Amino acid sequence: MFSQVLAKNWSDKSKECALETVRQYAEFLGLKVQKPRFKAYDNKELYVPSPSMVKQLVYRIRSLQLRACVILL
């Protein structure tokens, strides 16, 4: 069930709630499962899926030095 939830095109918050619901249901049935670790929650790196989001991210960075570093990467 975890893989089905992760495959959906939902927002991260919706996925988090759905994964918690699946975990609680498995606990209710007496099954021991652990919530999977995946990029949206367990990774501290910035995740930007589209070029327009990159532009928005760069625009929001106030430090000129950091902005230049992000643009160079």
PQR file with spaces between the fields and no chain letter, atoms N, CA, C, O and H, PARSE charges and radii, in Angstrom:
ATOM       1  N    MET     1       0.815   -1.195    0.000 -0.4000 1.5000
ATOM       2  CA   MET     1       0.000    0.000    0.000 -0.0000 2.0000
ATOM       3  C    MET     1       0.860    1.262    0.000  0.5500 1.7000
ATOM       4  O    MET     1       0.485    2.281   -0.579 -0.5500 1.4000
ATOM       5  N    PHE     2       2.019    1.180    0.657 -0.4000 1.5000
ATOM       6  CA   PHE     2       2.890    2.352    0.691 -0.0000 2.0000
ATOM       7  C    PHE     2       3.291    2.765   -0.721  0.5500 1.7000
ATOM       8  O    PHE     2       3.282    3.951   -1.050 -0.5500 1.4000
ATOM       9  H    PHE     2       2.324    0.352    1.127  0.4000 1.0000
ATOM      10  N    SER     3       3.642    1.792   -1.550 -0.4000 1.5000
ATOM      11  CA   SER     3       4.073    2.123   -2.913 -0.0000 2.0000
ATOM      12  C    SER     3       2.938    2.742   -3.719  0.5500 1.7000
ATOM      13  O    SER     3       3.178    3.597   -4.571 -0.5500 1.4000
ATOM      14  H    SER     3       3.650    0.828   -1.282  0.4000 1.0000
ATOM      15  N    GLN     4       1.698    2.314   -3.456 -0.4000 1.5000
ATOM      16  CA   GLN     4       0.553    2.900   -4.156 -0.0000 2.0000
ATOM      17  C    GLN     4       0.374    4.363   -3.764  0.5500 1.7000
ATOM      18  O    GLN     4       0.105    5.209   -4.616 -0.5500 1.4000
ATOM      19  H    GLN     4       1.503    1.619   -2.764  0.4000 1.0000
ATOM      20  N    VAL     5       0.523    4.656   -2.484 -0.4000 1.5000
ATOM      21  CA   VAL     5       0.390    6.037   -2.011 -0.0000 2.0000
ATOM      22  C    VAL     5       1.502    6.901   -2.592  0.5500 1.7000
ATOM      23  O    VAL     5       1.253    8.019   -3.042 -0.5500 1.4000
ATOM      24  H    VAL     5       0.741    3.968   -1.792  0.4000 1.0000
ATOM      25  N    LEU     6       2.731    6.383   -2.581 -0.4000 1.5000
ATOM      26  CA   LEU     6       3.865    7.156   -3.088 -0.0000 2.0000
ATOM      27  C    LEU     6       3.769    7.394   -4.592  0.5500 1.7000
ATOM      28  O    LEU     6       4.301    8.384   -5.094 -0.5500 1.4000
ATOM      29  H    LEU     6       2.933    5.474   -2.215  0.4000 1.0000
ATOM      30  N    ALA     7       3.100    6.500   -5.313 -0.4000 1.5000
ATOM      31  CA   ALA     7       2.975    6.643   -6.765 -0.0000 2.0000
ATOM      32  C    ALA     7       1.931    7.686   -7.167  0.5500 1.7000
ATOM      33  O    ALA     7       1.920    8.141   -8.311 -0.5500 1.4000
ATOM      34  H    ALA     7       2.669    5.695   -4.905  0.4000 1.0000
ATOM      35  N    LYS     8       1.061    8.065   -6.242 -0.4000 1.5000
ATOM      36  CA   LYS     8       0.009    9.033   -6.562 -0.0000 2.0000
ATOM      37  C    LYS     8       0.601   10.419   -6.780  0.5500 1.7000
ATOM      38  O    LYS     8       1.697   10.721   -6.306 -0.5500 1.4000
ATOM      39  H    LYS     8       1.070    7.696   -5.312  0.4000 1.0000
ATOM      40  N    ASN     9      -0.128   11.246   -7.493 -0.4000 1.5000
ATOM      41  CA   ASN     9       0.312   12.609   -7.790 -0.0000 2.0000
ATOM      42  C    ASN     9      -0.299   13.576   -6.769  0.5500 1.7000
ATOM      43  O    ASN     9      -0.921   14.572   -7.140 -0.5500 1.4000
ATOM      44  H    ASN     9      -1.018   11.000   -7.878  0.4000 1.0000
ATOM      45  N    TRP    10      -0.117   13.273   -5.491 -0.4000 1.5000
ATOM      46  CA   TRP    10      -0.673   14.097   -4.422 -0.0000 2.0000
ATOM      47  C    TRP    10       0.397   15.030   -3.889  0.5500 1.7000
ATOM      48  O    TRP    10       1.585   14.863   -4.166 -0.5500 1.4000
ATOM      49  H    TRP    10       0.388   12.464   -5.190  0.4000 1.0000
ATOM      50  N    SER    11      -0.044   16.017   -3.119 -0.4000 1.5000
ATOM      51  CA   SER    11       0.924   16.900   -2.462 -0.0000 2.0000
ATOM      52  C    SER    11       1.636   16.115   -1.360  0.5500 1.7000
ATOM      53  O    SER    11       1.154   15.073   -0.917 -0.5500 1.4000
ATOM      54  H    SER    11      -1.009   16.153   -2.894  0.4000 1.0000
ATOM      55  N    ASP    12       2.777   16.623   -0.930 -0.4000 1.5000
ATOM      56  CA   ASP    12       3.560   15.931    0.090 -0.0000 2.0000
ATOM      57  C    ASP    12       2.786   15.765    1.387  0.5500 1.7000
ATOM      58  O    ASP    12       2.881   14.724    2.037 -0.5500 1.4000
ATOM      59  H    ASP    12       3.169   17.469   -1.290  0.4000 1.0000
ATOM      60  N    LYS    13       2.022   16.779    1.770 -0.4000 1.5000
ATOM      61  CA   LYS    13       1.260   16.701    3.017 -0.0000 2.0000
ATOM      62  C    LYS    13       0.189   15.615    2.928  0.5500 1.7000
ATOM      63  O    LYS    13      -0.031   14.882    3.893 -0.5500 1.4000
ATOM      64  H    LYS    13       1.945   17.625    1.242  0.4000 1.0000
ATOM      65  N    SER    14      -0.480   15.506    1.776 -0.4000 1.5000
ATOM      66  CA   SER    14      -1.492   14.466    1.586 -0.0000 2.0000
ATOM      67  C    SER    14      -0.860   13.084    1.647  0.5500 1.7000
ATOM      68  O    SER    14      -1.424   12.161    2.236 -0.5500 1.4000
ATOM      69  H    SER    14      -0.302   16.102    0.992  0.4000 1.0000
ATOM      70  N    LYS    15       0.313   12.942    1.036 -0.4000 1.5000
ATOM      71  CA   LYS    15       1.007   11.655    1.080 -0.0000 2.0000
ATOM      72  C    LYS    15       1.404   11.306    2.506  0.5500 1.7000
ATOM      73  O    LYS    15       1.290   10.154    2.925 -0.5500 1.4000
ATOM      74  H    LYS    15       0.771   13.691    0.558  0.4000 1.0000
ATOM      75  N    GLU    16       1.866   12.296    3.244 -0.4000 1.5000
ATOM      76  CA   GLU    16       2.272   12.052    4.622 -0.0000 2.0000
ATOM      77  C    GLU    16       1.090   11.550    5.445  0.5500 1.7000
ATOM      78  O    GLU    16       1.230   10.598    6.214 -0.5500 1.4000
ATOM      79  H    GLU    16       1.958   13.232    2.904  0.4000 1.0000
ATOM      80  N    CYS    17      -0.067   12.180    5.291 -0.4000 1.5000
ATOM      81  CA   CYS    17      -1.270   11.758    6.021 -0.0000 2.0000
ATOM      82  C    CYS    17      -1.713   10.362    5.592  0.5500 1.7000
ATOM      83  O    CYS    17      -2.102    9.548    6.429 -0.5500 1.4000
ATOM      84  H    CYS    17      -0.180   12.952    4.666  0.4000 1.0000
ATOM      85  N    ALA    18      -1.657   10.086    4.297 -0.4000 1.5000
ATOM      86  CA   ALA    18      -2.062    8.770    3.797 -0.0000 2.0000
ATOM      87  C    ALA    18      -1.123    7.679    4.298  0.5500 1.7000
ATOM      88  O    ALA    18      -1.578    6.598    4.672 -0.5500 1.4000
ATOM      89  H    ALA    18      -1.341   10.748    3.617  0.4000 1.0000
ATOM      90  N    LEU    19       0.165    7.943    4.310 -0.4000 1.5000
ATOM      91  CA   LEU    19       1.127    6.962    4.810 -0.0000 2.0000
ATOM      92  C    LEU    19       0.924    6.693    6.291  0.5500 1.7000
ATOM      93  O    LEU    19       1.040    5.553    6.740 -0.5500 1.4000
ATOM      94  H    LEU    19       0.535    8.821    4.006  0.4000 1.0000
ATOM      95  N    GLU    20       0.624    7.728    7.045 -0.4000 1.5000
ATOM      96  CA   GLU    20       0.363    7.551    8.474 -0.0000 2.0000
ATOM      97  C    GLU    20      -0.908    6.737    8.686  0.5500 1.7000
ATOM      98  O    GLU    20      -0.964    5.904    9.592 -0.5500 1.4000
ATOM      99  H    GLU    20       0.529    8.654    6.680  0.4000 1.0000
ATOM     100  N    THR    21      -1.926    6.966    7.864 -0.4000 1.5000
ATOM     101  CA   THR    21      -3.170    6.204    7.958 -0.0000 2.0000
ATOM     102  C    THR    21      -2.926    4.729    7.655  0.5500 1.7000
ATOM     103  O    THR    21      -3.437    3.857    8.358 -0.5500 1.4000
ATOM     104  H    THR    21      -1.880    7.642    7.129  0.4000 1.0000
ATOM     105  N    VAL    22      -2.151    4.450    6.620 -0.4000 1.5000
ATOM     106  CA   VAL    22      -1.832    3.062    6.275 -0.0000 2.0000
ATOM     107  C    VAL    22      -1.058    2.404    7.406  0.5500 1.7000
ATOM     108  O    VAL    22      -1.315    1.250    7.748 -0.5500 1.4000
ATOM     109  H    VAL    22      -1.736    5.158    6.049  0.4000 1.0000
ATOM     110  N    ARG    23      -0.115    3.131    7.987 -0.4000 1.5000
ATOM     111  CA   ARG    23       0.672    2.581    9.095 -0.0000 2.0000
ATOM     112  C    ARG    23      -0.216    2.260   10.288  0.5500 1.7000
ATOM     113  O    ARG    23      -0.070    1.205   10.906 -0.5500 1.4000
ATOM     114  H    ARG    23       0.093    4.068    7.709  0.4000 1.0000
ATOM     115  N    GLN    24      -1.142    3.171   10.617 -0.4000 1.5000
ATOM     116  CA   GLN    24      -2.048    2.938   11.742 -0.0000 2.0000
ATOM     117  C    GLN    24      -2.988    1.767   11.475  0.5500 1.7000
ATOM     118  O    GLN    24      -3.298    1.003   12.390 -0.5500 1.4000
ATOM     119  H    GLN    24      -1.261    4.027   10.115  0.4000 1.0000
ATOM     120  N    TYR    25      -3.442    1.618   10.241 -0.4000 1.5000
ATOM     121  CA   TYR    25      -4.320    0.504    9.890 -0.0000 2.0000
ATOM     122  C    TYR    25      -3.573   -0.825   10.020  0.5500 1.7000
ATOM     123  O    TYR    25      -4.124   -1.807   10.518 -0.5500 1.4000
ATOM     124  H    TYR    25      -3.190    2.238    9.497  0.4000 1.0000
ATOM     125  N    ALA    26      -2.321   -0.850    9.572 -0.4000 1.5000
ATOM     126  CA   ALA    26      -1.512   -2.061    9.709 -0.0000 2.0000
ATOM     127  C    ALA    26      -1.296   -2.383   11.184  0.5500 1.7000
ATOM     128  O    ALA    26      -1.316   -3.548   11.579 -0.5500 1.4000
ATOM     129  H    ALA    26      -1.873   -0.052    9.167  0.4000 1.0000
ATOM     130  N    GLU    27      -1.091   -1.360   11.987 -0.4000 1.5000
ATOM     131  CA   GLU    27      -0.935   -1.553   13.432 -0.0000 2.0000
ATOM     132  C    GLU    27      -2.217   -2.121   14.036  0.5500 1.7000
ATOM     133  O    GLU    27      -2.160   -2.987   14.908 -0.5500 1.4000
ATOM     134  H    GLU    27      -1.074   -0.413   11.666  0.4000 1.0000
ATOM     135  N    PHE    28      -3.368   -1.640   13.579 -0.4000 1.5000
ATOM     136  CA   PHE    28      -4.660   -2.134   14.041 -0.0000 2.0000
ATOM     137  C    PHE    28      -4.829   -3.619   13.699  0.5500 1.7000
ATOM     138  O    PHE    28      -5.388   -4.383   14.486 -0.5500 1.4000
ATOM     139  H    PHE    28      -3.415   -0.936   12.870  0.4000 1.0000
ATOM     140  N    LEU    29      -4.345   -4.017   12.527 -0.4000 1.5000
ATOM     141  CA   LEU    29      -4.436   -5.418   12.108 -0.0000 2.0000
ATOM     142  C    LEU    29      -3.390   -6.297   12.784  0.5500 1.7000
ATOM     143  O    LEU    29      -3.422   -7.520   12.651 -0.5500 1.4000
ATOM     144  H    LEU    29      -3.891   -3.396   11.888  0.4000 1.0000
ATOM     145  N    GLY    30      -2.472   -5.679   13.502 -0.4000 1.5000
ATOM     146  CA   GLY    30      -1.435   -6.432   14.193 -0.0000 2.0000
ATOM     147  C    GLY    30      -0.193   -6.669   13.350  0.5500 1.7000
ATOM     148  O    GLY    30       0.650   -7.493   13.706 -0.5500 1.4000
ATOM     149  H    GLY    30      -2.446   -4.685   13.611  0.4000 1.0000
ATOM     150  N    LEU    31      -0.072   -5.966   12.251 -0.4000 1.5000
ATOM     151  CA   LEU    31       1.098   -6.097   11.389 -0.0000 2.0000
ATOM     152  C    LEU    31       2.126   -5.038   11.762  0.5500 1.7000
ATOM     153  O    LEU    31       1.776   -3.907   12.102 -0.5500 1.4000
ATOM     154  H    LEU    31      -0.757   -5.297   11.962  0.4000 1.0000
ATOM     155  N    LYS    32       3.389   -5.415   11.694 -0.4000 1.5000
ATOM     156  CA   LYS    32       4.440   -4.447   11.988 -0.0000 2.0000
ATOM     157  C    LYS    32       5.032   -3.962   10.675  0.5500 1.7000
ATOM     158  O    LYS    32       5.682   -4.719    9.953 -0.5500 1.4000
ATOM     159  H    LYS    32       3.673   -6.333   11.418  0.4000 1.0000
ATOM     160  N    VAL    33       4.804   -2.713   10.381 -0.4000 1.5000
ATOM     161  CA   VAL    33       5.378   -2.093    9.184 -0.0000 2.0000
ATOM     162  C    VAL    33       5.977   -0.761    9.584  0.5500 1.7000
ATOM     163  O    VAL    33       5.539   -0.124   10.542 -0.5500 1.4000
ATOM     164  H    VAL    33       4.277   -2.098   10.968  0.4000 1.0000
ATOM     165  N    GLN    34       6.975   -0.355    8.841 -0.4000 1.5000
ATOM     166  CA   GLN    34       7.588    0.942    9.092 -0.0000 2.0000
ATOM     167  C    GLN    34       7.276    1.858    7.930  0.5500 1.7000
ATOM     168  O    GLN    34       7.249    1.430    6.776 -0.5500 1.4000
ATOM     169  H    GLN    34       7.331   -0.872    8.062  0.4000 1.0000
ATOM     170  N    LYS    35       7.041    3.117    8.240 -0.4000 1.5000
ATOM     171  CA   LYS    35       6.789    4.102    7.195 -0.0000 2.0000
ATOM     172  C    LYS    35       8.049    4.231    6.347  0.5500 1.7000
ATOM     173  O    LYS    35       9.143    4.390    6.890 -0.5500 1.4000
ATOM     174  H    LYS    35       7.062    3.464    9.178  0.4000 1.0000
ATOM     175  N    PRO    36       7.915    4.166    5.032 -0.5600 1.5000
ATOM     176  CA   PRO    36       9.104    4.250    4.180  0.2800 2.0000
ATOM     177  C    PRO    36       9.741    5.636    4.230  0.5500 1.7000
ATOM     178  O    PRO    36       9.078    6.642    4.482 -0.5500 1.4000
ATOM     179  N    ARG    37      11.034    5.653    3.984 -0.4000 1.5000
ATOM     180  CA   ARG    37      11.749    6.925    3.905 -0.0000 2.0000
ATOM     181  C    ARG    37      11.854    7.293    2.436  0.5500 1.7000
ATOM     182  O    ARG    37      12.240    6.470    1.606 -0.5500 1.4000
ATOM     183  H    ARG    37      11.573    4.835    3.780  0.4000 1.0000
ATOM     184  N    PHE    38      11.511    8.530    2.120 -0.4000 1.5000
ATOM     185  CA   PHE    38      11.628    8.976    0.746 -0.0000 2.0000
ATOM     186  C    PHE    38      11.992   10.440    0.709  0.5500 1.7000
ATOM     187  O    PHE    38      11.954   11.125    1.731 -0.5500 1.4000
ATOM     188  H    PHE    38      11.198    9.199    2.794  0.4000 1.0000
ATOM     189  N    LYS    39      12.339   10.912   -0.451 -0.4000 1.5000
ATOM     190  CA   LYS    39      12.978   12.214   -0.610 -0.0000 2.0000
ATOM     191  C    LYS    39      12.235   13.374    0.034  0.5500 1.7000
ATOM     192  O    LYS    39      12.869   14.221    0.664 -0.5500 1.4000
ATOM     193  H    LYS    39      12.369   10.355   -1.281  0.4000 1.0000
ATOM     194  N    ALA    40      10.944   13.442   -0.097 -0.4000 1.5000
ATOM     195  CA   ALA    40      10.211   14.623    0.346 -0.0000 2.0000
ATOM     196  C    ALA    40      10.320   14.876    1.849  0.5500 1.7000
ATOM     197  O    ALA    40      10.202   16.023    2.281 -0.5500 1.4000
ATOM     198  H    ALA    40      10.429   12.754   -0.608  0.4000 1.0000
ATOM     199  N    TYR    41      10.541   13.847    2.651 -0.4000 1.5000
ATOM     200  CA   TYR    41      10.549   14.034    4.096 -0.0000 2.0000
ATOM     201  C    TYR    41      11.900   13.794    4.744  0.5500 1.7000
ATOM     202  O    TYR    41      12.196   14.400    5.774 -0.5500 1.4000
ATOM     203  H    TYR    41      10.637   12.915    2.300  0.4000 1.0000
ATOM     204  N    ASP    42      12.717   12.942    4.183 -0.4000 1.5000
ATOM     205  CA   ASP    42      13.938   12.543    4.862 -0.0000 2.0000
ATOM     206  C    ASP    42      15.204   13.113    4.236  0.5500 1.7000
ATOM     207  O    ASP    42      16.309   12.740    4.632 -0.5500 1.4000
ATOM     208  H    ASP    42      12.477   12.450    3.347  0.4000 1.0000
ATOM     209  N    ASN    43      15.063   13.994    3.285 -0.4000 1.5000
ATOM     210  CA   ASN    43      16.206   14.578    2.616 -0.0000 2.0000
ATOM     211  C    ASN    43      16.232   16.074    2.918  0.5500 1.7000
ATOM     212  O    ASN    43      15.212   16.750    2.785 -0.5500 1.4000
ATOM     213  H    ASN    43      14.166   14.298    2.964  0.4000 1.0000
ATOM     214  N    LYS    44      17.362   16.580    3.312 -0.4000 1.5000
ATOM     215  CA   LYS    44      17.472   17.999    3.661 -0.0000 2.0000
ATOM     216  C    LYS    44      17.800   18.876    2.456  0.5500 1.7000
ATOM     217  O    LYS    44      17.834   20.101    2.580 -0.5500 1.4000
ATOM     218  H    LYS    44      18.191   16.031    3.420  0.4000 1.0000
ATOM     219  N    GLU    45      18.041   18.270    1.294 -0.4000 1.5000
ATOM     220  CA   GLU    45      18.353   19.043    0.097 -0.0000 2.0000
ATOM     221  C    GLU    45      17.094   19.687   -0.463  0.5500 1.7000
ATOM     222  O    GLU    45      15.985   19.201   -0.243 -0.5500 1.4000
ATOM     223  H    GLU    45      18.014   17.275    1.194  0.4000 1.0000
ATOM     224  N    LEU    46      17.275   20.777   -1.184 -0.4000 1.5000
ATOM     225  CA   LEU    46      16.150   21.418   -1.853 -0.0000 2.0000
ATOM     226  C    LEU    46      15.736   20.572   -3.042  0.5500 1.7000
ATOM     227  O    LEU    46      16.588   20.061   -3.769 -0.5500 1.4000
ATOM     228  H    LEU    46      18.177   21.171   -1.363  0.4000 1.0000
ATOM     229  N    TYR    47      14.447   20.422   -3.245 -0.4000 1.5000
ATOM     230  CA   TYR    47      13.930   19.665   -4.384 -0.0000 2.0000
ATOM     231  C    TYR    47      13.096   20.599   -5.238  0.5500 1.7000
ATOM     232  O    TYR    47      12.080   21.123   -4.782 -0.5500 1.4000
ATOM     233  H    TYR    47      13.755   20.837   -2.654  0.4000 1.0000
ATOM     234  N    VAL    48      13.520   20.809   -6.469 -0.4000 1.5000
ATOM     235  CA   VAL    48      12.821   21.719   -7.368 -0.0000 2.0000
ATOM     236  C    VAL    48      12.538   20.959   -8.669  0.5500 1.7000
ATOM     237  O    VAL    48      13.458   20.726   -9.452 -0.5500 1.4000
ATOM     238  H    VAL    48      14.345   20.383   -6.839  0.4000 1.0000
ATOM     239  N    PRO    49      11.281   20.570   -8.912 -0.5600 1.5000
ATOM     240  CA   PRO    49      10.977   19.704  -10.046  0.2800 2.0000
ATOM     241  C    PRO    49      10.859   20.373  -11.407  0.5500 1.7000
ATOM     242  O    PRO    49      10.925   19.675  -12.419 -0.5500 1.4000
ATOM     243  N    SER    50      10.690   21.671  -11.487 -0.4000 1.5000
ATOM     244  CA   SER    50      10.484   22.287  -12.797 -0.0000 2.0000
ATOM     245  C    SER    50      11.300   23.576  -12.922  0.5500 1.7000
ATOM     246  O    SER    50      11.638   24.191  -11.910 -0.5500 1.4000
ATOM     247  H    SER    50      10.636   22.239  -10.665  0.4000 1.0000
ATOM     248  N    PRO    51      11.618   23.989  -14.146 -0.5600 1.5000
ATOM     249  CA   PRO    51      12.406   25.215  -14.353  0.2800 2.0000
ATOM     250  C    PRO    51      11.749   26.465  -13.769  0.5500 1.7000
ATOM     251  O    PRO    51      12.447   27.345  -13.263 -0.5500 1.4000
ATOM     252  N    SER    52      10.428   26.557  -13.830 -0.4000 1.5000
ATOM     253  CA   SER    52       9.769   27.737  -13.270 -0.0000 2.0000
ATOM     254  C    SER    52       9.942   27.787  -11.753  0.5500 1.7000
ATOM     255  O    SER    52      10.042   28.864  -11.166 -0.5500 1.4000
ATOM     256  H    SER    52       9.862   25.843  -14.241  0.4000 1.0000
ATOM     257  N    MET    53       9.978   26.608  -11.123 -0.4000 1.5000
ATOM     258  CA   MET    53      10.207   26.589   -9.677 -0.0000 2.0000
ATOM     259  C    MET    53      11.635   26.982   -9.343  0.5500 1.7000
ATOM     260  O    MET    53      11.885   27.566   -8.289 -0.5500 1.4000
ATOM     261  H    MET    53       9.897   25.732  -11.599  0.4000 1.0000
ATOM     262  N    VAL    54      12.578   26.668  -10.229 -0.4000 1.5000
ATOM     263  CA   VAL    54      13.965   27.089  -10.021 -0.0000 2.0000
ATOM     264  C    VAL    54      14.035   28.609  -10.034  0.5500 1.7000
ATOM     265  O    VAL    54      14.694   29.212   -9.187 -0.5500 1.4000
ATOM     266  H    VAL    54      12.375   26.193  -11.085  0.4000 1.0000
ATOM     267  N    LYS    55      13.354   29.230  -10.995 -0.4000 1.5000
ATOM     268  CA   LYS    55      13.333   30.695  -11.064 -0.0000 2.0000
ATOM     269  C    LYS    55      12.745   31.291   -9.793  0.5500 1.7000
ATOM     270  O    LYS    55      13.274   32.268   -9.263 -0.5500 1.4000
ATOM     271  H    LYS    55      12.818   28.740  -11.683  0.4000 1.0000
ATOM     272  N    GLN    56      11.648   30.706   -9.297 -0.4000 1.5000
ATOM     273  CA   GLN    56      11.026   31.208   -8.071 -0.0000 2.0000
ATOM     274  C    GLN    56      11.956   31.037   -6.878  0.5500 1.7000
ATOM     275  O    GLN    56      12.050   31.917   -6.023 -0.5500 1.4000
ATOM     276  H    GLN    56      11.218   29.912   -9.727  0.4000 1.0000
ATOM     277  N    LEU    57      12.647   29.890   -6.826 -0.4000 1.5000
ATOM     278  CA   LEU    57      13.577   29.638   -5.727 -0.0000 2.0000
ATOM     279  C    LEU    57      14.705   30.661   -5.741  0.5500 1.7000
ATOM     280  O    LEU    57      15.022   31.249   -4.707 -0.5500 1.4000
ATOM     281  H    LEU    57      12.570   29.175   -7.521  0.4000 1.0000
ATOM     282  N    VAL    58      15.311   30.876   -6.898 -0.4000 1.5000
ATOM     283  CA   VAL    58      16.421   31.830   -7.007 -0.0000 2.0000
ATOM     284  C    VAL    58      15.943   33.234   -6.662  0.5500 1.7000
ATOM     285  O    VAL    58      16.660   33.990   -6.005 -0.5500 1.4000
ATOM     286  H    VAL    58      15.053   30.399   -7.738  0.4000 1.0000
ATOM     287  N    TYR    59      14.755   33.584   -7.094 -0.4000 1.5000
ATOM     288  CA   TYR    59      14.205   34.910   -6.811 -0.0000 2.0000
ATOM     289  C    TYR    59      14.036   35.133   -5.308  0.5500 1.7000
ATOM     290  O    TYR    59      14.208   36.255   -4.831 -0.5500 1.4000
ATOM     291  H    TYR    59      14.173   32.970   -7.627  0.4000 1.0000
ATOM     292  N    ARG    60      13.705   34.091   -4.563 -0.4000 1.5000
ATOM     293  CA   ARG    60      13.449   34.230   -3.120 -0.0000 2.0000
ATOM     294  C    ARG    60      14.712   34.259   -2.273  0.5500 1.7000
ATOM     295  O    ARG    60      14.655   34.631   -1.101 -0.5500 1.4000
ATOM     296  H    ARG    60      13.565   33.180   -4.950  0.4000 1.0000
ATOM     297  N    ILE    61      15.846   33.877   -2.838 -0.4000 1.5000
ATOM     298  CA   ILE    61      17.099   33.899   -2.081 -0.0000 2.0000
ATOM     299  C    ILE    61      17.578   35.340   -1.987  0.5500 1.7000
ATOM     300  O    ILE    61      17.787   35.997   -3.007 -0.5500 1.4000
ATOM     301  H    ILE    61      15.893   33.575   -3.790  0.4000 1.0000
ATOM     302  N    ARG    62      17.750   35.828   -0.776 -0.4000 1.5000
ATOM     303  CA   ARG    62      18.109   37.239   -0.572 -0.0000 2.0000
ATOM     304  C    ARG    62      19.607   37.492   -0.628  0.5500 1.7000
ATOM     305  O    ARG    62      20.045   38.548   -1.084 -0.5500 1.4000
ATOM     306  H    ARG    62      17.580   35.295    0.053  0.4000 1.0000
ATOM     307  N    SER    63      20.387   36.534   -0.170 -0.4000 1.5000
ATOM     308  CA   SER    63      21.834   36.699   -0.165 -0.0000 2.0000
ATOM     309  C    SER    63      22.374   36.609   -1.594  0.5500 1.7000
ATOM     310  O    SER    63      22.175   35.604   -2.276 -0.5500 1.4000
ATOM     311  H    SER    63      20.031   35.676    0.200  0.4000 1.0000
ATOM     312  N    LEU    64      23.054   37.657   -2.036 -0.4000 1.5000
ATOM     313  CA   LEU    64      23.595   37.673   -3.396 -0.0000 2.0000
ATOM     314  C    LEU    64      24.635   36.579   -3.606  0.5500 1.7000
ATOM     315  O    LEU    64      24.696   35.968   -4.673 -0.5500 1.4000
ATOM     316  H    LEU    64      23.217   38.473   -1.481  0.4000 1.0000
ATOM     317  N    GLN    65      25.448   36.336   -2.588 -0.4000 1.5000
ATOM     318  CA   GLN    65      26.480   35.308   -2.700 -0.0000 2.0000
ATOM     319  C    GLN    65      25.839   33.923   -2.843  0.5500 1.7000
ATOM     320  O    GLN    65      26.254   33.132   -3.690 -0.5500 1.4000
ATOM     321  H    GLN    65      25.399   36.832   -1.721  0.4000 1.0000
ATOM     322  N    LEU    66      24.846   33.635   -2.030 -0.4000 1.5000
ATOM     323  CA   LEU    66      24.158   32.348   -2.116 -0.0000 2.0000
ATOM     324  C    LEU    66      23.394   32.223   -3.434  0.5500 1.7000
ATOM     325  O    LEU    66      23.368   31.154   -4.043 -0.5500 1.4000
ATOM     326  H    LEU    66      24.509   34.278   -1.342  0.4000 1.0000
ATOM     327  N    ARG    67      22.782   33.306   -3.865 -0.4000 1.5000
ATOM     328  CA   ARG    67      22.045   33.295   -5.137 -0.0000 2.0000
ATOM     329  C    ARG    67      22.997   32.971   -6.293  0.5500 1.7000
ATOM     330  O    ARG    67      22.659   32.187   -7.180 -0.5500 1.4000
ATOM     331  H    ARG    67      22.804   34.175   -3.370  0.4000 1.0000
ATOM     332  N    ALA    68      24.179   33.573   -6.277 -0.4000 1.5000
ATOM     333  CA   ALA    68      25.164   33.306   -7.328 -0.0000 2.0000
ATOM     334  C    ALA    68      25.602   31.839   -7.303  0.5500 1.7000
ATOM     335  O    ALA    68      25.758   31.221   -8.356 -0.5500 1.4000
ATOM     336  H    ALA    68      24.454   34.210   -5.556  0.4000 1.0000
ATOM     337  N    CYS    69      25.797   31.288   -6.119 -0.4000 1.5000
ATOM     338  CA   CYS    69      26.179   29.873   -6.005 -0.0000 2.0000
ATOM     339  C    CYS    69      25.087   28.962   -6.549  0.5500 1.7000
ATOM     340  O    CYS    69      25.381   27.987   -7.241 -0.5500 1.4000
ATOM     341  H    CYS    69      25.670   31.789   -5.264  0.4000 1.0000
ATOM     342  N    VAL    70      23.840   29.267   -6.246 -0.4000 1.5000
ATOM     343  CA   VAL    70      22.723   28.447   -6.727 -0.0000 2.0000
ATOM     344  C    VAL    70      22.622   28.523   -8.240  0.5500 1.7000
ATOM     345  O    VAL    70      22.380   27.509   -8.894 -0.5500 1.4000
ATOM     346  H    VAL    70      23.601   30.059   -5.684  0.4000 1.0000
ATOM     347  N    ILE    71      22.801   29.697   -8.801 -0.4000 1.5000
ATOM     348  CA   ILE    71      22.718   29.857  -10.252 -0.0000 2.0000
ATOM     349  C    ILE    71      23.847   29.085  -10.938  0.5500 1.7000
ATOM     350  O    ILE    71      23.641   28.502  -12.003 -0.5500 1.4000
ATOM     351  H    ILE    71      22.997   30.521   -8.270  0.4000 1.0000
ATOM     352  N    LEU    72      25.036   29.080  -10.334 -0.4000 1.5000
ATOM     353  CA   LEU    72      26.168   28.371  -10.929 -0.0000 2.0000
ATOM     354  C    LEU    72      25.990   26.860  -10.888  0.5500 1.7000
ATOM     355  O    LEU    72      26.512   26.150  -11.747 -0.5500 1.4000
ATOM     356  H    LEU    72      25.203   29.553   -9.469  0.4000 1.0000
ATOM     357  N    LEU    73      25.263   26.366   -9.905 -0.4000 1.5000
ATOM     358  CA   LEU    73      25.071   24.914   -9.811 -0.0000 2.0000
ATOM     359  C    LEU    73      24.063   24.509  -10.822  0.5500 1.7000
ATOM     360  O    LEU    73      23.737   23.327  -10.930 -0.5500 1.4000
ATOM     361  H    LEU    73      24.838   26.942   -9.207  0.4000 1.0000
